Amino acid sequence: MPVIKYPRARDPLFYEWDRRAQKCGLRHTIYAVNGDQYTGEWLDNLKHGKGTQIWKNTGAIYSGDWKFGKRDGYGSYSIPDPVTKEYKKVYTGWWENDQRGGRGVFFYPNGERYEGDWSDGLRSGWGKMHYKDGSVYEGQWLTDQPNGQGVLRLPNENRYEGGWKDGKKHGPGKYFYPDKGQLLEGIWVADIPKCGVLVDFDRDNAPAPTEYPLPEIELRDPAGVLAKAKAMFDDSHN
């Protein structure tokens, strides 16, 4: 009795082509349809592990960690200078879900620099900002603005220590004037001191003290006055 052999069922060729096209592990440079290119590690057809991405439109380059197709982990992002074409570092630090997240350093085009915490691509947490005029703010941030407690040092060495809200001095604080040898302690609202006590502070070492020292005024309870003002401020903002 003759043996009948049936042809073995085979998947369509495009299934095999698709399997071969799946990217997993370390691969050479892969070019996207829009011209972007990526060199590095893959997992289940997604960028995963260590890799470098170059965007064709901007020339920007990211080199660092990836997780399931998104920048996640530690990495650096740079862009080419429009004149010299040399790469300038924009951000170096930690990433979460394709955005700046964790500790990192950001370099602004105007020369300013921020070193500190990030969340969802915004400055949030504790950080230090170097401004182009020479001022330095160090303290708490929330959604890209100084919020909480922080210190602002000006180029002339004057400084403010105290509360902040939405990028402005807000709440109890102290403003030191080392150049004049004075100290203002009081309550600020939206960058404006609403009440406080101005006293001489280290006047003998001040480079440009006022012509006359402040007269000593005997107050029964200066600390109590400020405490009462602070309590009223807290009540009005709760």
Secondary structure, 3 states (H helix, E strand, C coil): CCCCCCCCCCCCHHHHHHHHHCCCEEEEEEECCCCCEEEEEEECCEEEEEEEEECCCCCCEEEEEEECCEEEEEEEEEEECCCCCCEEEEEEEEEECCEEEEEEEEECCCCCEEEEEEECCEEEEEEEEECCCCCEEEEEEECCEEEEEEEEECCCCCEEEEEEECCEEEEEEEEEECCCCEEEEEEEECCEEEEEEEEECCHHHCCCCCCCCCCCCCCCCHHHHHHHHHHHHHHHCC
